[in-house]
Amino acid sequence: MKKLVVLSGSGISAESGISTFRGGGGMWNNYRVEEVASIDGWYRNPGLMIDFYNQMRGDLKQHEPNLAHKLLAQLEKDYDVTVITQNVDNLHERAGSSHIIHLHGEVTKVRPEDCYTDYDNYSTEYVRDIAYGSIALGDKGGPHNKQLRPHIVWFGEAVPNITPAALEVSKADILLIVGTSLQVYPAAGLSAYAPSRCRTYVIDPGDVSAPGAVHIKAVATEGMRRFVDCIGKEGDLQSI
């Protein structure tokens, strides 16, 4: 079974109605990035950040996986699929994908602020899934009874899952990039780990710079439909 590695970004969830971070839509219109997406913002005003991610978590409940998410999940019937996503939503999980690496965390999860750090080798022992629930200032947990925080990788923090993600890309027979322009590092460097035998496909409605890749110029749902339509019986991709 061939290994298909997918790099997904906010463009795949945008068609489910979730505002994109760089597009500045929805909730992102009301705050500066430094206030709600940086570790410095947490130190300055943890209450604001808790409220922001409570709202994001509650809003996520109203959105459903779209066709692009579902088609990716269905590919597991014919491929060894790993989804590496920059998204913090759970739409890949809800669509049925079973092997997902979240580079930037998961909004449905929380952890004590002194856990999942370099000091405990980024252990997930105290990471809790609260689904679409809320936390508040004063909610504590973990071995040292510390304030709970969103399980999100903010600006100014390490990206612990970048190493396992790079390892997955290094084993790919096919690399599919969908919903992301790969402008944010370190995620932007992942495609460089693809082996020489790997074929790369990019689904993006705009112009992209991806030498050697097949560009499917479409939004995620239409692009995924075209991608899947070209899968042959032997698990190979024909011309787009």
C-alpha positions as CSV (number, residue, x, y, z in Angstrom):
1,M,0.0,0.0,0.0
2,K,1.4,3.4,-1.0
3,K,2.0,6.0,1.6
4,L,0.1,9.3,1.0
5,V,1.0,12.2,3.2
6,V,-1.3,15.2,3.3
7,L,-0.3,18.7,4.4
8,S,-3.6,20.5,5.2
9,G,-4.2,24.1,6.2
10,S,-7.0,26.6,6.9
11,G,-8.2,26.5,3.3
12,I,-9.7,23.0,3.7
13,S,-11.8,24.1,6.7
14,A,-12.8,27.5,5.2
15,E,-15.5,25.7,3.1
16,S,-17.0,24.4,6.4
17,G,-17.4,28.0,7.4
18,I,-14.4,28.3,9.7
19,S,-12.6,31.6,9.4
20,T,-9.0,31.5,8.3
21,F,-6.3,32.9,10.5
22,R,-4.5,34.8,7.8
23,G,-7.8,35.8,6.1
24,G,-8.7,37.8,9.1
25,G,-12.3,36.7,9.1
26,G,-14.7,36.2,11.9
27,M,-13.2,36.2,15.4
28,W,-9.8,37.2,14.1
29,N,-11.2,40.6,13.1
30,N,-11.6,41.6,16.7
31,Y,-8.2,41.0,18.1
32,R,-4.6,41.5,17.4
33,V,-2.6,38.3,16.8
34,E,-0.3,39.3,19.7
35,E,-3.3,39.3,22.1
36,V,-4.7,35.9,21.4
37,A,-2.1,33.8,19.5
38,S,1.2,34.3,21.3
39,I,2.7,33.1,24.5
40,D,3.4,36.7,25.5
41,G,-0.3,37.3,25.2
42,W,-1.0,34.5,27.6
43,Y,1.4,36.0,30.2
44,R,-0.2,39.4,29.8
45,N,-3.8,38.5,29.8
46,P,-4.7,34.8,30.3
47,G,-8.3,35.6,30.9
48,L,-8.7,37.1,27.5
49,M,-7.1,34.1,25.8
50,I,-9.2,31.7,27.7
51,D,-12.3,33.5,26.6
52,F,-11.2,33.7,23.0
53,Y,-10.5,29.9,22.8
54,N,-13.7,29.1,24.7
55,Q,-15.6,31.0,22.0
56,M,-13.6,29.3,19.2
57,R,-14.3,25.9,20.8
58,G,-18.0,26.6,21.1
59,D,-18.2,27.9,17.6
60,L,-16.5,24.8,16.2
61,K,-19.5,22.7,17.3
62,Q,-21.6,24.4,14.7
63,H,-19.4,23.4,11.8
64,E,-19.3,20.1,10.0
65,P,-16.6,18.4,7.9
66,N,-16.9,19.1,4.2
67,L,-16.4,16.9,1.2
68,A,-12.6,17.5,1.1
69,H,-12.3,16.2,4.7
70,K,-14.5,13.2,3.9
71,L,-12.6,12.3,0.7
72,L,-9.3,12.4,2.5
73,A,-10.7,10.0,5.1
74,Q,-12.0,7.7,2.3
75,L,-8.5,7.4,0.8
76,E,-7.5,5.3,3.7
77,K,-9.2,2.3,2.0
78,D,-6.5,2.3,-0.7
79,Y,-3.6,4.2,0.9
80,D,-1.6,4.4,4.0
81,V,-2.6,8.0,4.8
82,T,-1.1,10.5,7.3
83,V,-2.7,13.9,7.6
84,I,-0.4,16.6,8.9
85,T,-2.5,19.7,9.6
86,Q,-1.9,23.2,10.7
87,N,-5.5,23.4,11.7
88,V,-6.6,23.3,15.4
89,D,-10.2,22.1,14.6
90,N,-11.3,18.5,14.8
91,L,-12.9,18.3,11.3
92,H,-10.4,15.7,10.0
93,E,-11.2,13.5,13.0
94,R,-14.9,13.9,12.6
95,A,-14.6,13.1,8.9
96,G,-13.0,9.7,9.8
97,S,-9.3,10.2,9.2
98,S,-7.4,8.0,11.7
99,H,-3.8,9.2,11.6
100,I,-3.6,12.9,12.2
101,I,-0.6,15.0,13.3
102,H,-1.7,18.5,14.6
103,L,1.2,20.9,14.3
104,H,-0.4,23.8,16.1
105,G,-2.4,22.0,18.7
106,E,-6.1,21.2,19.2
107,V,-8.7,23.6,20.3
108,T,-10.9,20.9,21.9
109,K,-8.1,20.1,24.4
110,V,-6.6,21.8,27.4
111,R,-3.6,21.2,29.6
112,P,-1.9,22.7,32.8
113,E,0.3,25.6,31.8
114,D,3.5,23.9,33.1
115,C,2.9,20.6,31.2
116,Y,3.7,19.6,27.6
117,T,6.9,21.6,27.7
118,D,10.6,20.9,27.1
119,Y,10.9,20.0,30.8
120,D,8.6,16.9,30.5
121,N,9.7,16.1,26.9
122,Y,6.3,17.3,25.7
123,S,4.4,14.6,27.4
124,T,0.6,14.5,26.7
125,E,-0.1,12.8,30.0
126,Y,-2.1,15.7,31.3
127,V,-3.6,16.9,28.1
128,R,-7.4,16.6,28.4
129,D,-10.1,16.6,25.7
130,I,-13.0,18.8,26.9
131,A,-14.8,18.7,23.5
132,Y,-16.8,21.9,23.2
133,G,-16.7,22.8,26.8
134,S,-15.1,25.9,28.6
135,I,-12.4,26.6,31.1
136,A,-12.0,29.6,33.4
137,L,-9.4,31.4,35.3
138,G,-8.8,29.4,38.5
139,D,-9.4,26.0,36.8
140,K,-6.3,24.0,37.6
141,G,-4.8,20.6,37.1
142,G,-1.7,18.5,36.7
143,P,0.9,17.4,39.2
144,H,1.5,21.0,40.4
145,N,-2.1,22.2,40.3
146,K,-1.4,24.9,37.6
147,Q,-3.8,26.9,35.6
148,L,-5.4,25.1,32.6
149,R,-4.7,26.6,29.2
150,P,-5.7,25.8,25.6
151,H,-3.7,23.0,24.0
152,I,-2.5,25.3,21.3
153,V,0.9,26.1,19.9
154,W,1.2,29.9,20.0
155,F,3.7,32.2,18.4
156,G,6.8,32.1,20.6
157,E,6.5,28.4,21.4
158,A,8.1,25.3,20.0
159,V,6.3,23.1,17.6
160,P,6.9,19.6,19.1
161,N,5.2,17.7,16.3
162,I,7.3,19.0,13.6
163,T,9.9,16.2,14.0
164,P,7.4,13.3,13.6
165,A,5.7,15.2,10.8
166,A,9.0,15.5,8.9
167,L,9.6,11.8,9.4
168,E,6.2,11.0,7.9
169,V,6.9,13.2,4.8
170,S,10.3,11.5,4.4
171,K,8.5,8.2,3.8
172,A,5.9,9.5,1.4
173,D,5.2,8.0,-2.1
174,I,2.7,10.8,-2.7
175,L,2.6,14.2,-1.0
176,L,-0.7,16.2,-1.2
177,I,-0.7,19.8,-0.1
178,V,-4.3,21.2,0.3
179,G,-5.6,24.4,1.9
180,T,-2.2,25.9,2.7
181,S,0.2,28.1,1.0
182,L,3.0,26.9,3.3
183,Q,4.1,30.4,4.2
184,V,4.4,29.8,8.0
185,Y,7.6,28.1,9.3
186,P,8.4,25.5,10.4
187,A,5.5,23.9,8.6
188,A,6.5,25.6,5.4
189,G,9.7,23.5,5.3
190,L,8.0,20.1,5.5
191,S,7.7,19.5,1.8
192,A,11.5,19.6,1.5
193,Y,11.7,16.3,3.4
194,A,9.9,14.4,0.6
195,P,12.1,11.8,-1.0
196,S,13.1,12.1,-4.7
197,R,10.6,9.3,-5.7
198,C,7.7,11.2,-4.2
199,R,5.2,12.9,-6.4
200,T,3.8,16.1,-5.1
201,Y,0.3,17.6,-5.8
202,V,-0.9,21.0,-4.7
203,I,-4.6,21.9,-4.5
204,D,-4.9,25.7,-4.4
205,P,-7.2,28.1,-6.3
206,G,-4.5,30.7,-6.7
207,D,-1.1,30.7,-8.3
208,V,1.5,28.8,-6.4
209,S,5.3,28.3,-6.6
210,A,5.8,24.6,-6.4
211,P,8.4,23.4,-8.8
212,G,7.9,19.9,-9.9
213,A,4.4,19.6,-8.4
214,V,1.1,19.1,-10.2
215,H,-1.1,22.1,-9.4
216,I,-4.8,21.5,-9.2
217,K,-6.1,25.0,-9.4
218,A,-9.3,24.7,-7.4
219,V,-10.7,25.2,-3.9
220,A,-10.3,22.2,-1.6
221,T,-13.6,20.4,-2.2
222,E,-13.4,20.6,-6.0
223,G,-9.7,19.9,-6.0
224,M,-10.1,16.8,-3.8
225,R,-12.9,15.5,-6.1
226,R,-10.6,15.9,-9.1
227,F,-7.7,14.3,-7.2
228,V,-9.7,11.2,-6.1
229,D,-11.3,10.8,-9.6
230,C,-7.8,10.2,-10.9
231,I,-6.9,7.3,-8.6
232,G,-6.5,4.1,-10.6
233,K,-7.3,0.6,-9.5
234,E,-3.7,-0.1,-8.7
235,G,-3.6,2.9,-6.3
236,D,-1.7,5.1,-8.7
237,L,-2.5,8.6,-9.8
238,Q,-3.2,9.3,-13.4
239,S,-3.0,12.7,-15.1
240,I,-5.1,15.5,-13.5
